[in-house]
Amino acid sequence: TAQAASPEFLYLVANADGVNPVAAVGSDGGFIGINGATAKAGDILVIYALGLGATDPAQTDGVPAAGAASLASVTLPVGITIGGVGLAAADILYAGASPSYIGLYQVNLRVPAGVASGKQPIVMTVGTNQSPTLGYLTMQ
């Protein structure tokens, strides 16, 4: 049987040890973890992922998601931790289809206070399924 979701972040690079920076864009449009860019408490990030499951409204296979005016949120509950700090539901601003793409999801979130500096693991749970634990965000 197929899982309702099988979350996985997109990564900026694939390191030999499997510990990889997630594809996260900051408010300035730059990727976190590239050229010294870091995230800090209160920052709004867009993080790209695959396998988040069904959306409402439902997406048509092989057809790009509608534009930003008609967002398609995932139907299962989404939880995220960064460096072991769980995000409040109010800090997960959107989790759903990435507008104008096929099969790509995005999670818009507000970075919580209390996350330590450096490379911090980020883990996402969609329904009862968890992403691999080797993705990270570079924090300030």
NUMAR-220175 format. One record per residue (C-alpha): x, y, z. Coordinates in steps of 0.05 Angstrom, whole numbers. Example, Ala and Ser with C-alpha at 12.3 -4.5 7.8 and 13.67 -1.06 7.14 Angstrom:
BEGIN
+--------+--------+--------+
:     px :     py :     pz :
+--------+--------+--------+
:    246 :    -90 :    156 :
:    273 :    -21 :    143 :
+--------+--------+--------+
END
This chain:
BEGIN
+--------+--------+--------+
:     px :     py :     pz :
+--------+--------+--------+
:      0 :      0 :      0 :
:     22 :     71 :    -13 :
:     35 :    119 :     44 :
:     -9 :    181 :     49 :
:     55 :    222 :     51 :
:    130 :    210 :     48 :
:    161 :    277 :     63 :
:    231 :    294 :     38 :
:    266 :    361 :     34 :
:    301 :    383 :    -29 :
:    375 :    395 :    -16 :
:    423 :    447 :    -43 :
:    480 :    396 :    -47 :
:    488 :    322 :    -33 :
:    547 :    313 :     14 :
:    584 :    247 :     19 :
:    564 :    240 :     93 :
:    490 :    249 :     75 :
:    484 :    312 :    119 :
:    456 :    363 :     70 :
:    432 :    435 :     71 :
:    358 :    439 :     55 :
:    333 :    484 :     -1 :
:    309 :    543 :     40 :
:    300 :    613 :     13 :
:    303 :    674 :     59 :
:    264 :    739 :     52 :
:    321 :    768 :     10 :
:    311 :    713 :    -42 :
:    377 :    679 :    -27 :
:    388 :    607 :     -5 :
:    404 :    596 :     68 :
:    472 :    562 :     74 :
:    501 :    592 :     10 :
:    554 :    647 :     13 :
:    549 :    651 :     88 :
:    474 :    664 :     90 :
:    441 :    643 :    155 :
:    372 :    642 :    186 :
:    353 :    672 :    253 :
:    293 :    673 :    299 :
:    234 :    709 :    267 :
:    258 :    700 :    195 :
:    206 :    677 :    145 :
:    233 :    620 :    101 :
:    206 :    582 :     42 :
:    231 :    510 :     44 :
:    221 :    463 :    -15 :
:    201 :    390 :     -8 :
:    170 :    329 :    -42 :
:    120 :    277 :    -19 :
:     74 :    318 :     26 :
:     12 :    282 :      0 :
:    -57 :    304 :    -20 :
:    -77 :    377 :    -25 :
:   -141 :    417 :    -21 :
:   -160 :    433 :    -74 :
:   -133 :    369 :   -105 :
:    -78 :    374 :   -157 :
:    -85 :    343 :   -226 :
:    -28 :    295 :   -243 :
:     20 :    325 :   -293 :
:    -10 :    395 :   -290 :
:     27 :    452 :   -256 :
:     -3 :    478 :   -192 :
:    -45 :    540 :   -198 :
:    -15 :    608 :   -185 :
:     -9 :    640 :   -116 :
:    -81 :    665 :   -119 :
:   -108 :    595 :   -110 :
:    -61 :    558 :    -62 :
:    -69 :    483 :    -50 :
:    -53 :    466 :     22 :
:    -35 :    395 :     44 :
:    -92 :    358 :     78 :
:    -51 :    322 :    131 :
:    -23 :    358 :    193 :
:     48 :    384 :    186 :
:     99 :    390 :    243 :
:    170 :    416 :    239 :
:    229 :    419 :    287 :
:    293 :    459 :    277 :
:    350 :    440 :    322 :
:    300 :    402 :    366 :
:    256 :    464 :    375 :
:    185 :    450 :    352 :
:    149 :    503 :    312 :
:     81 :    526 :    337 :
:     24 :    514 :    289 :
:     20 :    589 :    278 :
:     92 :    590 :    254 :
:     77 :    541 :    197 :
:     47 :    594 :    151 :
:     34 :    549 :     90 :
:     48 :    477 :     70 :
:     24 :    458 :      2 :
:     35 :    457 :    -73 :
:     87 :    505 :    -99 :
:     52 :    551 :   -149 :
:     67 :    537 :   -223 :
:    105 :    472 :   -210 :
:     87 :    398 :   -218 :
:     98 :    355 :   -156 :
:    137 :    407 :   -117 :
:    114 :    429 :    -48 :
:    136 :    487 :     -6 :
:    131 :    502 :     68 :
:    130 :    575 :     89 :
:    151 :    582 :    161 :
:    174 :    630 :    215 :
:    238 :    609 :    250 :
:    225 :    600 :    324 :
:    266 :    630 :    381 :
:    313 :    585 :    418 :
:    347 :    550 :    360 :
:    423 :    546 :    371 :
:    473 :    575 :    321 :
:    507 :    532 :    269 :
:    482 :    474 :    226 :
:    417 :    452 :    259 :
:    377 :    391 :    237 :
:    308 :    404 :    209 :
:    255 :    349 :    210 :
:    185 :    350 :    182 :
:    127 :    304 :    199 :
:     67 :    300 :    153 :
:     11 :    259 :    183 :
:     50 :    202 :    217 :
:    108 :    201 :    168 :
:    174 :    236 :    182 :
:    227 :    263 :    135 :
:    298 :    236 :    138 :
:    337 :    268 :    195 :
:    400 :    289 :    157 :
:    376 :    356 :    129 :
:    399 :    420 :    163 :
:    391 :    496 :    164 :
:    449 :    542 :    180 :
:    428 :    586 :    238 :
:    456 :    651 :    265 :
+--------+--------+--------+
END
